[in-house]
Amino acid sequence: MSELDFDRRIAAMRQFNRFYTKQIGVLHEGLLESPFSLTESRVLYELAHRDRLTATELGAELNLDPGYLSRILRKFDQQGLIEKLPSESDARQTLLHLTEAGHRAFAPLDERSRGEIGDLLARLSLDDQRRLIAAMQTMTSLLSDRVSDQSAPYILRPHRPGDMGWVVHRQALLYAQEYGWDGSFEALVAEIVAQFVQNFDAARERCWIAERDGGIIGSIFLVKESDEVAKLRLLYVEKAARGLGLGRHLVRECIAFARSVGYRRMTLWTNDILTAARHLYEEAGFRLVSEERHHSFGKDLVGQYWELDLQARQEGFSVII
């Protein structure tokens, strides 16, 4: 590749950056006609979506200078938008939490953001909306693979050709080894992923693949059940990757995406013997709505149906505002 070609690629990317920042109005003094700057809005977003995190965690998440973040938090504290609570597990840590005033301040900002993005998408046909979302996912995947913190234990990326076969293989093998489930479970997983690929709606559905050192270590799916209801499916984490917080990360990504595209409720089906997964769902705000005994996968099991109200006070992992 010649130096001239590389310079043209740089210019093309800078041109796109200028175009997109103008489209979403980040150059305005107050983002979305609010009194908050872009950075302040992102801080509010994180606090609205992740309950009680530390300033250190917040700064790392947004890659912000500690002094700059401290000034923002001090301003929010003076305005009564946040409160600081001592950590029950570590007295040295202070947990940040949005007050009711903070949630009221964030609500119109969130609504305007959704409205503006909705207006942008409404200009496009459904096919063009899907092309746009797919292109953005490609950008996220490519840049995350190369720019992410090299010390991170794993990366998350969208699915690619070949991933579905791996997911079926690993899920079938792991559940056979750990719970003694038979081949009918593999058939169920194969059916779920086949339907996902055949009916994939890039604007409303997603699969996250967790990867470390070039190998897949976990995955999760979000599928559309109706215009208002999303379904979490096929969460799994390789045994060697447990203890990294990956399962929690995958669940939070799923919830944050579901909220960002306008679902009002999430559902999932699991079995009571999957205690680690059930703990993650409960921690994320899901509630158990019903149970039923059944004989599946060669075993007598107790199936459980869980739901999450996405309109309630939000918890979960971050998505750019």
N, C-alpha and C positions, 0 to 999 in steps of 0.2 A: 504494500500500500504506500503510495507516494505521500510526501508531506503535504502537497496541495490537496489531495483527496481527504486526508485527515483534517486539515483546516476547514474544508467544506462541511465535514460532518460536525465539527465543533460549532460552526456558524449555524447549521441547521438546528442543532439542539438548543442553542441560545435563542434562536428565533422562536422556537416552540415555547420556551420558557417565558419569553416576553408576551407571546400571544395568550398563553393560558393564564398567566397572572393578571392580565387585563380582563380576561373573560370572567374570572371569579372575584375580581374587585379587591385583590389583596393590596393594591397600591393606595387605596383610599385611607384617609387618616384614621377613620374608625371602620372596622370590618362590618359589612352588612348593615350600615347606618346605625351602628352601635357605638357606645363610648369606649369599646375595647379594641386594642390593636390585634393584629393577627396572632402574635405570640400570647398575649393575654387570653385570647379566645381559645387557643389550643390548651392552655393551662386549665381554663374553666372546663373544657371538654373532657380532659383527662379526669379531673376531680368529679365530674358528673357521672362518668362511666366506670370509675374505679374507686370503690368505697374505701376510705381510710388508708391512704398510702403515705409514705414518708417523702420529705422534700428530696432526699437523695434518690429515691426510686423515680420520682417525677422528673428530676433533672436528667437522670440517665435515660429515661424513656424519650424525652424530647431533645436530648443532647444540648442542654442549655448551660451556659456559664452559671456557676453557683451564686455569684454576686448578683447577676441579672435576675435570676429566678427569685432570690431573696427579696429584691426590691418589689417584684410583682406580688409576691405573697404578703409582704408588709402592707402594700396598698390594698389588697383584697381584705386583709385583716382589719384595717382601719375602716373600710367600707362595710364591714359586717358580713362579707360574703363567705368567709371561711371561719372555721374554728379549729383549734389545735388541741388534740387529746393525747394523754400519755398512753403509750403502748402497754398493754397488759402483760405481754411476753418479754418486753425489753424496756426497762425504765429509762434507758438512754435515748430511746427513739420517741419522736413526736409524730402522731398521725394527723394528716390533714383531712378535713371533712367539709363539704359544702353545707352551709346553713340553709334554712328555708329561703332567706333573702338571696343567697347564692344561686339556688335552683330557679328562683323567679327571674333573676338576672340572666341566667343562661337560656331559659326556655324560649324567649323570642329570638335569640341569636340562633338557636338550633332550628327553630321553625323557619326563619328566613333562609338559612343555609339550605334546608331541604327544598324550600320553595324555589330558590334560584337554580339549584341543580335540576329540579323538576322542570323548570321552564326551559333550560338548555336541552334536556332530553326530549321534551315535547316537540321541539323543532324537527326532530329526526323521525324517520320511519322506525318501526320495530326492528327490522333487520339492521338498520344503521346504528340503533342503540346497542344492539348486541355486538356489532363490530367494534364500536367505541369501547364498551366495557372489556371486550376481549383484548383490545390493544392496550388498554390501561393495565390489565392483569399481566400482559407480556412485559410491559415496561417495569412493573413492580418486581416481577420474577427476575428479569435480567439484572436490574440494578441491585436488588437485594442480594443476589448471589455474589456480586462483585464488590459491593460497597459496605456490606454488613460487617459488624465487629468480628474480626477474625478469632477473638477469644470466645465467641458465642458457641454453646455446645451443639447447636443445630440451627437450621434455617427452615422456614416454611415457604412453600411455593405452590402454585396451581398445579393441577394434574397435567400429565403429558401422556402421549401414546406409550403403552406398555405398563403404566402404573396400575391399571385396573387388575390385570392378571396377577401382579405382585400382591396387591391388597387381598385378593381372594385366596391366594396361596398361603400368605402369612397368617391371615385370620383363621383359616381352616386348620392350619398346623398348630398355632398357639392354643386355640380352644380345645383341640384334640389332646394336646399334651397337658394342659393345665386343668381341664374339666372333664375330659373323656368324651367330648361331644363327637358324634359320628358324621358321616359324609353328608347327611341332610343339611347340616349347618353350612357346609361349603356350597351346596346348591342354592341355599337362600342368599348367601353373600353374592354369589355369581349373578343371581337374578336381580338383586338390588343394584349392583354396579352396571349391569347391562341396561337396565331401565334409565339409570342416571345418564349414561353416555348417549343413548338413543334419543332421550327427551331433554337434553341439557339446555337450560335457559340461563345464559351467562349473566343476565341482569338480575336474576332472582335466586340462583343456585350456585353452590361452590363446593369444591373439594380442596382440602388443604393436605399437602404431602409434607411430612417432616423428614428432613434429610440431614445426615451427618457424615462427613468424609465420603460423600458420593453414594452412601447407602440409605435406603428408606428405613426410618425407625418408628413411624407412626402415621396416622391419618385420621381424618374426620370428614363427614359429608353433611351439607345442609341442602335439603330438597324441598321443593314447593309442594305443600299439601293443598293449599287453596290460596286465594289472593291475600288473606289475612293470617294464615297459619303456615309456619315452616316446621320441618321435621328434622331433628338431629339424628344422624344415622352412622353406624359403623365406626365408632371411636375405638381406636386400638393403639397401644404403645408397646414396642418391643421390650422384652424383659431387660435387655442390657441398657435400655434408655430410661428405665424407671428411676425416679429420684431426681430428675432434672426439672420437674415442674411442667413437663411437656403436655401431659393430659389436661392440666388446668389451662395452659396456654391455648390448646386446641379448642377447648370448650368456650373460652372467652372470645376467641376469634370468631367462632360460630355465632355467638350471641350478638357481638358487636355488628357483624355483617347483617344479621337478620334485622336488627334495629335500623341500620343505615338504609336499607331498601324498603322499609315501611311495613314489615310484618308486625302484627299486634300480639301474636302468641306463638310459642314454640312447644312442640311435643316431642316425646321420645318414648321408646319401649325398651325395657331391659329386663334382666332377671335378678332376683334378690341375692343370688350367690355372687354376683359381680360387685363386691362390696367397695372396692376402690373406685370404680366408675360411679356408683351410687353416691359416694361421698362427694365426688367432684360436682355432680349435678345438684345435690342439696346445697353445697357451698355456693354455687352460682345462682341460687334462688329458685330452682325448680321445686315443685311440691308434688308429692305422691298423691295421685287422684284415684287409683284403683289397682287391685291385684287380682290375679286369677291363676289357679293351678292348671298346668298343662303338661302333656308328655310330648317333648320335642327333642330332636337331636340325640335320641336314645336315652334320655334322662327324664325323670320326674322333676319339674321345675315350677317355680312361682314367678309368673310374668308380672311386670309392673309397668304402669303407664304414669308418666310424669309430665307436668306442664309448667311453663314459665310465662308469666304476664310481662310482655315486653314494654307495656305502657307504665309499669310501676317504676319506682325510683331505680335508676339504671346502675347496674354493675357490669363489669366485664372488661375485655381488653379494648384497646383504643383503635379507632379508625379515624383517618384524617377528616377534619371537619369540612 
